[in-house]
């Protein structure tokens, strides 16, 4: 297949593009930094989102578009300016994809669009699946809700099957949240963050890559799809398991007030959470390589 990816030089996109190319697919990566990257194997890097760029001719004939682009939510404090950047980057990229689709003679069969479990809001008591209708009212929930509504125009305007990949916390040794979470333990200073009762809905990067490909191949999947492992854990359990796998103590608590002072509104990422289950993936026959946290962390660190 011919597959076009935005965000293909980022955390998830880089791993996904490499895996798809290895399997023989023709990969087009749309990126602002194409001039700095050499084409390799089945991957071509095409410049876009700058004046004069015209990726439509290259994208023509694409079977699948995968949109993973957007400003990282972990880049600095959530000032008003940064929050606008986080939201606008997602909206701008998705709207640009819709514009490209409108100009293609042959439309792709599916748009696989990144999203996040943050849409559900935070709760220590509720369990969320794709059937959960309520959404949160914090910054993350509102951003994801607007992002998903824009992506779904591919379905309403062009009849393209659209999958919204609601990612949980993606675990990898070198990128994402895990290296930051592991560092205190590696320094023998790890412990419970905040109350420890907040839920962590996590997923191994390898299962994310496999899950996206499962969504490409499974034409019955559309709309929101939760990308979380079947067994979420509390932050306290996450810390204890991480300490155990790293052979480090879990003893030095991190007070909630300290994180709020350091991170501001961004502290919601570690102090609050949601218990999210991957109902759609499992109902459609997807099998996780790493359903439980200990097996995932052992694969990453041992």
N, C-alpha and C positions, 0 to 999 in steps of 0.2 A: 504493500500500500504506500501511497504518498501521504505523508503526515506533516502538517505544519504546526510548529510549536512557538508560542511566545513565552518569554521567561525561560527559554531553553539554556541559558547560561547561569541560571540560579540554582539554588539548593536542590529542589526536586527536579527541575527541568534538565539539568546537566546529566543526572543519573538516568532519567527517563530517555532522553535523546540517545545516549550511548547504548542503552539496552535495546531500544527499538532498531537502531542502526545495525547493531550486532546481529539482530534477527533478520536482517535483509531488507528492512523497509527503507524507502527513500525519505530522508528527513530534511525539512526546510526549517531553519531556526530564524525567526525574525527578531533582530536585535539592533539596538542603537550603536553597538560597538563592533559591527561586522568587520570593519577595517583592521581590527586588532586580532582577529581570530582566523586561523587557517582552516579551510575546508578539509575534512578528513573522512575517510571511509565513505559511508553513505550520507554524511551530514554536510549540508551547505548552509552557510551563515549569510543572511541577506539583511541589508540595512533598511530600517524603516523608522517612521515617526520623526523624520527630519525633512525639511523643505526639499522638494525635488525628488524624494524617494517614491518609487513606483513598484511595489512588490507584487502587484496583481498578476503580472505576466508570469512570474515565477511560481506564484501560488496556484495559478490556474491548473485544474486537474487534481487538486488535493482531495483526498478521500475523507480525512479527519483533520479538524483543527483543535488543538489543545491550548487553552489559554491559562498560563500560570504566572503571568506578569503582574507586578504591583509593588509599590514601595513597601519594604519590610516594616512590620509593626514594632520591631525591636530596635529600630534606629533612633535612639535618643528619647528624651522626654516628650510626652504628648502635649506640646504647646499647641495653641490654636493653629499656628502655621503648619506644624507637622501633621496634625490630624487632617487638615485640609489636603495636604500632600498625599497622605495615605489613602484617603477616599478618592480624590480626583485622579490619582494614577490608575486605580482600578477601573474607574468609569471611563477614562479617556482611552485606555487600551481596548476595553471591551467594545466601546463605540467605534473605534478604528477597525476592529475585526468585523463588525457588522457592516461597515462601509465597504470593506474589501469583499465580503460575501455578496453584497448587492451588485458588485461589478463583475462577478465571476459568471462565465457562461455555464459552467458545470458546477453546481453547488455541492459542497461536502455533504456526506451522509450524516455526520454528527459533529457537534461542538461539545468538547469536554472542557468545562470551565471550573477553575478553582473556586473554592468557597471556604467556609470555616464553621466549626461547631459553635463559634461565638454568636451565631444568629439566635440561638436558643435562650440567650441570657444566662445568668448564673443562678445556681441553686444547690444546696446541700441535700435536698430532700427528693427532688423530682428525678425521674429517669426519662430521657428524651430519645425518641426514634424519629424516622422520617415522617411518621404520621402525626407528630406533635405539631399542632397548629400555631401555638403561641410563639412569639418572638420577644426577645429582650428589648429594653429601651435605653441601653447604654450605648456608648459610641461604637463599639465593635459590632453590636447587633444591628444598629441602624445602618452602618456602613455595608455589612454583608447583605442585608436585606435589599438595599438599593442596587448593589452589585449583581445579585441574583436576578432582580427584576429586569435589569438591562440585558443580561445574558440570555434570558428567556425570550427576548425579541427574535432570536434566531429561529425559535420554534414558531412563535405567533406570526412573524413577518415572512418567513421563508420556508416553513414546514420542516425545519432541520431538527432531528432528534438532539435534545440538549440535556446533558448530564451536569449536575451541580455537585462537585466533589467537596463535601463538607469535611475538611481536614481537621483532625484533632492535633495534638502535639506530636510532631513527627520526630522520631528518635534516630539519630545517626551520631557516630563518634566525632565527626569533624565539623558539623554544621548544625544549625537550628538551635533549639533550646537546651539540648542535653549537655553539650560541653560546659555551658554556664552553670547548669545544675550540678554537674559532676565536680567542678573545680574545688568547691569548699571541701568535699570529701577527699579529694586527692591531696589537699593541704591539711588533712586531719581536723577539719573544722566544720564538718557537715552536721546537719540536724534538722529538726522539724521547722518548716517555713510557715509562719502565721499560726493559725489554730491547728493546722494539720488535718482538719476535717473536710477541706475543700477537695472536690473530685478532680482527678487528672485523667482525661480521656486521651489516651496516647495511641500511637501506632508506629510500627517499625517502618523505616524507609523502604525496605525491600517489599513489604506488603503494600505500600502505597504504589510502587511501580507496577507490581503485579495487578493491583486493583484497578488502576487506570486502564491497563491492557484488557482486563476482564470487561470493563465498561465499553471499550471499543468493540469487542467481539460479541458482547451480549446485547442484541438489539432490543430486548425487552426492557432494558434499564433506561430510564429517563427521569428528569426532575432531580430532586435532592437525593444524594446517596452519601451516607455517613462513612467516612474513612477513619474509623477508630477500631482498636482491637476489641474483642468480645468481653474482655475483663478489665474495665477501668478500675483504678485504685484511688484511695485517698492520698493526699500529699504526704501524710505521715508514713503510709505503707510504701509509697514510692521512694521516699528517702531511706527507709530501712532496707529495702531491697537493693537500692543502688549502693548503699554502704556495704552490704553483704557481698555483692558481686565484686566490688572494688577492694574488698578486705580492709575496710576503713570503718571507724566508729561512727555511730549516729548519736550525737550527744549534745551539740551546741545549737540550741534553738535560735531562730531568727525572728525577733518580735515584729508583729504586724506594723506597729507604729514606725519602726525604723525603715521598713520597706516603703511605706507611704511617704516618708520624708525624702528618701533617696529617689524614688521612681515617680512620685506623684500619681496621676491618674493611671499611668501605665502599670502600677502595682496590681491592677485587677487581673493581669495575666498570671500572677503567681498566688495571689491571695484569695481569688474566687475562681470557681470552675463550674463544670456541669458534667453530669453522668450521662454519657451518650453511647448508645449501642448501634452496631452496624446491621440493623435488621434487613435492609434490602440486599446487601451483599450476601449475607448468609442464606436468606430465603431463595436466592437465585443460584446457590450452589458454590459460592466462593469459599475456599478453605484458606485460613490464615496459616502462614508458616510459623508465626509467633503470636499465638493467642493470649499468652500470659506474660507478664512483665519480666519475670526472672529469665525466661528463655530468650526474650528479646535482648536484655542487657548482657546476658552471657555471650550471645552471638556478636554483640558489638564490642565487648571489652576483653573477651578471652579467645 
